[in-house]
Amino acid sequence: MDDSAAVAGLLWDDWLPAGVRRLIAEGLPGGEDDARRLVVWLSGVHDIGKATPAFACQVDQLADRMRSAGLEMGTARELGADRKLAPHGLAGLVLLQEWLEEERGWSGRQSGQFAVVVGGHHGVPPEHGQIKALLDRSHLVWSSGVSRAAWRQVQAELLDACAVKYGVAGRLSEWRGVKLRQPVQVLLSAVVIVADWIASNPDLFPYFPEGAGVTGSERVTAAWQGLNLPRPWVAAESGQGVGGLFSARFALPAGARVRPVQEAAVELAREMAEPGLMVIEAPMGEGKTEAALAVAEVFAARSGAGGVFFALPTMATGNAMFPRLLDWLGRLPVEGGERLSVLLAHSKAALNERFAELVRAGRGRVVAAVDVDGEAGEWRPSEDRRLASAELVAHSWLRGRKKAMLSSFVAGTVDQLLFAGLKSRHLALRHLAVAGKVVVIDEVHAYDTYMSSYLDRALSWLGAYRVPVVVLSATLPTGRRRELAEAYGGGDLASVSSVEGYPLLTAVVAGQPARVVLPSASNRGAEVTVERLDDDLTVLVDRLVAELADGGCVLVVRNTVKRVLQTAKALRAKFGDANVTVAHSSFLDADRAVKDAALLGRFGPPGKSVGRPAGPHVVVASQVAEQSLDVDFDLLVSDLCPVDLLLQRMGRLHRHQRGDGQADRPVGLRTARCLVTGVDWSESVPVPVRGSVAVYGLYPLLRSAAVLLPHLEQRRPVRLPQDISLLVQGAYRSGPAGPGEWAEAMAGARQRHEEHQADQASRADVFRIEEVGKAGRPLFGWVAAGTGDADETRAGRAQVRDGRQSLEVVVVQRRVDGSLATVPWLGEGLGGLPLPVDAEPSPKAARAVAKCGLRLPIQFSYTEVMDRAIGELEEFYVPAWQRNPWLAGQLILVLDADCQTHLAGYALRYSPDDGLEVTSA
């Protein structure tokens, strides 16, 4: 109890961000002094439930000593299965409530809002039914018969002593009138959990007899120094002009100027009454990421946030963001070169080289108690207390599955934020993690109704925590903008949906009218001519032959992997294998990384890319081309898709200036053009191909075609950025769209679309936490009927993303001689490494296998097929491999020497050029 209380005090003093401390303190009469006392006291009494018969009976030798002192109790066998009704957290809640009510005169609700912290310290706040069931079996808490009074006396003495020792005895009468807001109850629960975990770590707090011979304060000091948690970031408003701020934080090219959107965003962040929600809607390539980081710094300085969480839609975008986050952090001035904890938060983060470097650098830092009387180490320049670049660390204690998001700076998938809206065990820790940060949510337009339900609920809690949030989107429907604003700020904010200018900044502070700013666009505008193209491979090939007569680079975006591979095959027959590149999601992780790097290297910005093809070259890609890659093409061919995504794809067309007036592009490709295909245009109502309908639904595709119709028929160019908002709002507003003869088809598609959205929202609501309740209402049953643990596993992601669960495997190869090896083409000496089946593979080989993760396509997501596939994959089981952390529990897909195999009735073929191809066997 003392250890936990002491650790809680140190967490308060040295680790919790200032904004979190202020939020906990604001409802207490004594402010931060009361708040610190409360945190320490609750951590000190959190295990009071162990002073009960149900817990004490577990060890006969110790129980007998208690019986001899007059504390009678049944044996564990006598108490039987009823003991499960009295876990010590729940028992502690009952004891603390009774003590506050009987000894201090509190009411049940007054005591419940404090005691629920003790009851939930193992991750799940108790439910009313659980409390009643335990009170109905009170012998589990107080025994029965003559010793009942003795148990009550001992428990009261312990609680009395804790109240005195932790400085709350004289404060409890003042706290009787406090109504703790539910967000504060959550944060208190989380701090108690963290303190408990640290104090329960035997490497930090050795058990007796190892821990004998030192005082309590020496024991705590040694443990805290051994843990060596990085302190929170303390941002300071620089006072620089926007131009100076950007020059100091980002590697701007010579002569570069801050763009109007960036300048307006920073100025708005400085002018807001207090940090709140800022939605930045601006065209692709306008520097929204840099704007968000600059705003985050301003918000953090004003709010006391101690870090930043940058949430992105996919692992690939998370990987792309991580080095940019590190570069920004490297330029942040912090006091004395203070260490800042950093994390890449997704299930394959360990395979990211930049993150792996940080992990390797930290391996020498052992988390264990230190000798506080030992000599001080050699002085280092980094210990000088002055402004300097931060030391970035991936702290080992903060890399646990449930603790990772507690790092100060995190880049990861948006799932980590959506989990904050999901009923799950240890949810309080997730809330503490985001409550102390500025949260940036990128590409928010990419989330469907199911994900948005969790996002909106998470935003409502972020608003209650007063967490500053920056939302980024190139294209956002006005209705969705209003939903985000109202989720965060509460109340009716209809005014934010009445503005259709572009670019657009929206600022929301709870309880105040929203503010909208319309910055001017930069001079990077473009006009894109949009044309129909029949969905026929022969037509496509002939058209590209004509377009590429003088060379040039074309991006063809298909909505399914199957169409990608079919298209690539047809184009290679005409242009040759070397002049056609394939990019989609069904590549090995290692191959996908190589593909992305090669695309950036050849088609990236001028000055950064090398080897841009002089002759004709075609990249055939799936939706992976929409996100994260800063690539630039001369011509775009795209399957019809929702118009906001089509605009994202257009962002890869003439993305950069190549010569005066694009003079460095082939003559016929100096005008930006997008050819829209994947549709039977000859029908009275366009008919999208089946694969596109399966991915997006018919209604969004028809709405997209409808708003594009004037541009297609009148050859009126799409003006970027001027037309972005007009097209998006037109596609997503509820009114009619398209010619009259489309009305019947549109109405039927809309009905099915709305039914699907309603179904998504209904299913999401099952496991979504409730909105923030009234102040003073205890968090009883907060995560009742939840999902258990939430994490970045396949099952975990499925909880917050609608859609069929994908099946992930790691791939190895069986050579002609029957031996197993890593696939031969891996770089860095990882290819062709032997994989013994009678022993654990070498660390290098195991890591190479882990890099060969592969997500199987949608055919394997249907229940019967998935079950059959898992059954077949589990037939290959190597016991020796289960000892390796990279391989344990993995499903292994074994390819033959020709990189082929059969699985669940399908023929699989893999190549590093084309990825996985699946056909019916």
C-alpha positions, -999 to +999 in steps of 0.1 A: +000+000+000+028+024+009+047+016-023+017+023-045+009+055-027+045+067-030+046+059-067+014+077-072+029+108-057+059+106-080+037+100-110+018+132-101+049+152-095+071+140-124+051+122-150+015+134-154+011+163-179+000+196-164-033+195-183-042+162-167-033+175-132-054+206-137-084+186-149-084+164-118-079+194-096-105+217-109-135+202-090-117+199-057-118+227-031-081+226-025-071+225-061-039+207-071-029+201-034-062+182-029-058+164-062-024+151-053-036+139-019-066+122-035-044+103-060-020+092-033-048+081-009-067+061-035-035+044-046-027+037-009-061+021-002-066+004-036-058-031-021-079-028+010-101-056-003-073-080+004-081-075+041-112-098+038-119-135+045-123-142+008-088-131+000-070-139+032-080-176+032-058-185+002-026-193+021-034-216+051-002-207+071-010-170+069-047-175+075-040-195+106-020-166+121-049-143+115-074-168+130-052-169+161-056-131+164-094-134+164-100-130+126-120-161+119-126-172+083-136-203+064-110-221+044-108-216+007-125-250+002-153-240+026-159-207+010-159-225-024-170-209-057-186-180-038-150-165-035-153-156-072-180-131-062-155-112-040-125-102-061-104-079-040-111-048-061-148-052-057-144-060-020-123-029-016-150-008-032-175-022-006-152-015+023-143+020+012-179+029+006-190+015+040-162+034+058-170+067+041-207+063+048-205+050+084-174+068+096-176+100+076-213+104+070-212+103+032-241+092+010-240+062-013-235+083-044-209+105-028-189+075-017-194+056-050-177+082-072-145+078-051-147+041-043-153+031-079-116+039-085-106+012-060-132-012-075-119-008-110-082-010-104-080-042-123-094-027-154-132-031-151-153-009-129-179-031-110-215-032-119-244-027-096-254-064-098-219-075-087-220-052-057-254-065-046-243-101-051-213-095-028-234-077-001-258-106-001-228-128+008-213-105+034-194-133+051-169-130+022-161-094+033-166-095+071-168-132+080-197-141+102-204-148+139-183-134+167-153-124+146-174-101+123-168-071+145-130-079+147-128-078+109-147-046+107-124-030+133-092-041+115-105-028+082-116+005+097-082+008+115-064+003+082-085+029+064-082+053+093-044+050+093-043+055+055-064+086+058-040+101+083-008+090+066-018+102+032-031+135+044-068+132+037-082+128+072-088+166+075-100+169+039-128+143+037-154+166+052-146+191+025-148+165-002-183+153+008-198+180-014-176+173-044-192+159-075-164+142-095-169+145-132-168+111-149-137+119-169-119+127-136-130+093-122-115+076-152-082+095-149-080+087-112-086+050-120-059+050-146-033+066-123-041+041-096-036+013-121-003+026-133+009+031-097-002-004-088+016-019-118+049-001-110+047-009-073+040-046-081+070-050-104+095-072-084+124-058-105+117-024-091+104-034-057+121-067-048+103-091-025+118-101+009+144-110+018+160-091-012+140-060-002+150-061+034+174-037+050+162-005+033+138+021+044+105+027+026+117+060+011+150+044+000+131+016-016+108+040-035+137+063-046+157+033-059+127+020-078+118+054-093+154+060-105+156+025-119+123+030-138+136+063-152+103+073-169+107+102-193+090+133-180+061+148-201+069+173-228+065+209-216+057+230-246+063+267-245+048+292-270+077+303-291+064+338-297+079+336-332+060+346-363+045+318-383+073+319-408+100+317-381+082+289-364+080+268-396+116+275-405+127+263-371+106+232-370+106+219-406+133+214-433+119+239-457+136+243-491+154+275-499+130+303-507+099+284-494+071+304-479+045+294-454+012+286-472-019+306-463-036+276-448-007+269-425-004+306-414-041+308-408-042+276-388-014+287-364-030+322-360-064+306-352-048+283-327-033+313-309-065+333-310-090+307-298-104+314-264-088+281-253-075+251-272-103+229-286-111+212-319-097+225-352-108+210-385-084+218-413-099+212-448-074+219-475-062+205-508-037+177-511-001+189-510-009+221-490+012+210-460-016+200-437+007+177-417+031+205-410+002+228-401-011+202-377+022+198-359+026+236-356-009+239-342-002+210-318+028+229-304+006+260-298-022+239-283+002+220-260+017+252-247-017+267-240-033+235-226-005+218-207-007+187-230+024+165-226+026+149-260+010+143-294-009+114-308-010+114-347-037+090-358-037+077-393-060+054-413-036+025-420-003+010-410+013+022-442+004+058-435+015+054-399+049+041-411+052+071-435+043+095-407+067+082-381+100+096-396+083+129-401+072+129-365+108+121-354+122+149-376+099+174-360+107+162-325+144+165-333+138+202-339+117+209-308+135+229-281+132+212-248+148+220-214+182+204-211+178+180-239+151+162-219+142+127-230+109+123-248+092+089-251+082+079-286+061+051-300+049+037-334+016+022-325+005-007-347+009-044-347+039-045-370+057-015-355+087-037-345+094-042-382+098-005-389+135+003-390+133+038-375+113+025-346+135-006-343+166+017-340+150+035-310+142+001-294+177-012-300+192+020-285+172+015-254+180-021-248+208-012-224+184+006-201+173-021-177+141-014-158+152-023-122+158-006-089+192+012-086+216+017-058+207+051-045+239+053-025+261+045-054+284+071-069+270+094-095+278+086-131+301+107-152+287+141-161+275+144-197+268+175-217+232+163-222+227+169-184+231+206-189+197+223-181+192+244-211+172+244-243+184+217-266+172+190-290+153+162-272+166+127-268+141+104-283+136+071-265+113+040-269+111+033-232+109-004-224+083-001-197+061+020-220+061-007-248+037-031-231+005-039-249-017-019-225+009+008-216+023+017-250+000+046-257+012+063-225+043+073-244+044+111-249+046+110-287+028+084-308+022+078-344-002+050-352-034+037-367-066+054-358-077+022-342-058+033-311-082+063-308-113+043-318-105+019-289-111+048-266-148+045-275-150+007-271-161-010-239-129-029-231-108-039-201-083-012-189-101+014-210-091+040-184-055+036-194-064+044-230-082+075-218-053+086-197-030+082-227-051+105-249-061+129-221-026+141-218-019+148-255-029+168-284-046+144-308-043+148-346-066+127-368-056+125-404-077+117-435-109+116-414-129+113-446-116+078-450-138+064-421-171+047-427-202+049-406-192+021-383-157+036-376-172+071-373-196+059-346-166+051-324-147+082-335-176+105-326-179+089-291-142+091-286-144+128-296-171+134-271-149+121-243-119+141-257-140+172-255-149+164-219-112+160-211-105+193-230-080+175-251-070+197-281-078+179-313-067+187-349-087+170-377-073+169-412-091+162-444-087+172-480-124+167-486-151+167-459-189+168-464-205+196-445-228+172-426-198+152-414-180+184-403-211+193-382-211+158-367-175+160-357-180+195-342-210+185-322-194+153-310-165+173-295-182+205-284-217+193-276-248+213-284-262+225-317-234+236-341-254+237-373-236+269-383-205+249-393-224+231-420-237+262-437-202+273-449-190+258-482-159+278-488-125+261-494-099+259-479-117+260-446-107+261-409-133+253-382-126+260-346-148+246-318-145+253-280-172+238-258-199+261-248-190+288-274-201+295-310-180+278-336-156+299-356-149+295-393-120+309-412-116+309-450-079+313-458-069+319-494-055+290-513-019+289-524-010+295-560-007+257-566-041+254-583-046+231-613-072+222-638-080+185-645-099+175-676-121+145-669-131+121-696-150+088-698-132+057-709-150+025-718-142-004-693-124-026-718-088-036-716-082-034-753-096+002-753-073+010-723-042-004-739-048+013-773-055+047-755-023+045-735-002+035-765-014+068-781-010+089-750+025+076-743+038+079-779+064+105-766+069+089-733+054+097-699+042+082-667+007+070-661-011+059-629-040+035-634-060+030-602-083+000-599-107-007-571-098-044-566-066-063-567-081-087-593-086-058-617-050-045-609-035-078-620-057-082-650-048-047-662-011-052-656-011-084-676-027-067-706-004-037-704+028-058-701+019-076-733+021-042-751+047-022-731+069-050-717+074-062-681+100-035-673+076-007-681+047-017-660+047-016-622+021-031-598+012-018-564-016-031-541-022-044-506-015-081-512+022-080-511+045-093-483+052-065-458+089-064-469+080-063-506+054-035-499+080-014-482+104-019-511+076-011-536+067+021-518+103+032-516+108+025-553+077+044-563+088+074-542+123+071-557+111+072-593+079+092-592+084+115-561+090+152-560+116+168-583+150+170-566+142+140-543+134+113-569+159+098-592+155+077-623+121+089-634+115+069-666+122+088-698+101+064-719+066+052-713+058+037-679+025+026-663+019+021-626-012+000-619-023+003-583-052-003-560-063+023-534-028+023-518-021+051-543-046+073-526-027+077-493+007+086-479+027+085-511+040+118-525+041+106-561+035+125-593+022+113-627+015+128-661-018+111-667-044+094-644-068+065-653-092+057-624-121+034-618-151+053-607-151+057-569-167+081-543-158+116-555-137+125-524-115+095-531-113+104-568-101+138-558-075+122-536-063+102-567-062+134-587-038+147-561-012+123-577-017+140-611+007+169-619+013+171-582+046+190-587+057+216-611+080+200-637+095+229-657+079+262-666+043+254-676+050+217-671+074+219-700+094+189-687+065+166-693+058+151-727+040+176-750+007+157-750+006+153-713+012+189-701-025+192-695-037+173-664-063+147-674-082+120-656-099+091-676-127+076-656-135+040-663-148+009-644-183+018-656-206+008-684-212+044-697-235+032-725-265+025-703-291+052-694-279+050-658-241+042-655-234+007-643-202+004-622-183-029-623-193-054-596-160-052-577-164-014-572-200-019-560-188-045-535-161-022-522-180+011-520-217+004-526-238+016-555-252+048-541-219+066-535-207+056-570-239+070-586-236+102-566-200+105-577-210+100-614-238+126-610-216+154-598-189+146-624-215+146-652-211+183-661-174+179-663-177+148-683-203+160-708-192+196-712-155+189-709-154+215-682-122+210-662-123+202-625-106+232-609-084+223-579-089+235-553-119+256-562-142+227-572-133+203-544-158+215-519-185+219-546-181+183-558-179+168-523-209+187-509-229+179-540-221+142-537-229+139-500-259+163-496-293+146-493-310+163-523-314+148-558-285+144-581-281+134-618-306+135-647-342+127-641-339+093-657-315+083-629-341+090-602-355+055-598-321+038-597-308+065-574-337+061-550-333+023-547-295+027-542-301+053-516-325+031-496-300+002-496-272+026-486-292+041-457-302+007-445-265-003-445-255+028-426-282+022-400-271-014-396-235-002-391-245+024-365-266-002-347-239-028-345-213-002-334-236+009-306-235-026-290-199-022-277-196+016-277-192+033-243-219+057-231-217+094-234-202+113-205-226+111-176-236+137-150-209+149-126-210+128-095-225+097-111-202+068-103-187+049-132-204+016-122-208-007-152-188+017-175-175-011-197-202-037-188-209-063-216-177-052-232-152-070-255-125-079-230-091-066-241-089-044-271-056-044-291-040-042-325-046-079-333-068-090-362-097-095-338-090-063-321-091-042-352-123-059-362-140-045-331-138-009-344-137-015-381-167-028-400-160-055-425-150-091-426-120-101-406-089-105-428-067-135-424-030-127-419-002-152-425+036-152-427+052-167-457+081-192-460+093-213-489+099-251-492+128-256-515+132-284-540+151-305-514+122-302-490+140-279-466+124-246-455+138-211-460+129-175-461+118-164-496+150-159-517+145-123-530+146-105-496+173-078-493+198-071-466+210-107-465+176-120-453+167-140-484+171-178-485+180-182-448+175-218-436+146-225-412+151-257-393+120-275-380+138-293-352+152-261-336+144-225-331+155-204-362+182-179-358+171-144-346+180-130-381+159-157-399+130-153-375+129-116-381+131-122-418+100-144-416+082-118-396+089-093-423+070-116-447+035-110-433+007-112-458-029-102-456-050-127-476-076-111-499-114-109-493-120-145-506-106-157-473-128-135-451-160-155-455-165-176-424-166-210-441-135-203-462-116-187-433-123-217-410-112-241-437-081-220-444-071-218-407-076-255-403-053-262-433-027-237-421-026-251-386-016-285-400+018-269-404+029-265-368+065-264-357+068-267-319+104-254-319+092-222-335+068-214-307+097-205-285+105-175-308+086-143-301+085-134-339+070-168-348+049-180-319+013-183-327+017-173-363-001-190-392+025-201-417+018-202-454+043-225-471+049-218-508+066-244-530+098-238-550+077-221-577+060-198-551+027-215-554+003-234-531-033-243-526-054-231-497-091-237-489-100-245-525-080-216-541-048-216-560-023-191-547+007-178-567+031-151-554+058-130-571+077-100-558+066-081-589+028-088-588+022-099-552-004-125-545-027-138-572-057-159-562-077-181-585-102-209-580-084-242-579 
